[in-house]
């Protein structure tokens, strides 16, 4: 497989993976470029002992980790934070789009509460539909560690969702339905 084929075929996966690993919308183009620069440089070394998506996710994981560290340092330095969803999306159904964005913001907020190692396992399993074995290979972890991190991430996610639902019941917002529909629509791949 040459670089152009790999780029064309896996660009959406890389974009989605970086987004789910906490890269902000406004930083995604640069982060995707960082990933594909590494891919271009390392493609001759790829031996095919794993799936291309597995190899790519490993690169995404490292790029996301580096960018999250840099973003935290910049936020401490600047004392501010940018909005999660800062790119307008023109759609015909404004109400549905607003609901989708609300659900995505809630999903991102819950994912942001997870440590990166748990977030990676959770997003690969729950949103990308990868198996535990594939995740273990991708992240170079023992299978038991993958399932342990998945369990911890699920528990933290459920606690965060419960807090969000309680807060929304108090303020009268329908987050449980919105978050559920976003999780269903974001799930990709097979189980």
PyMOL commands that set and color helices and strands:
alter all, ss='L'
color gray80, all
select helices_A, chain A and resi 3-20+25-45+52-78+94-112+116-127+132-139+143-171+175-186
alter helices_A, ss='H'
color red, helices_A
deselect
rebuild
show_as cartoon
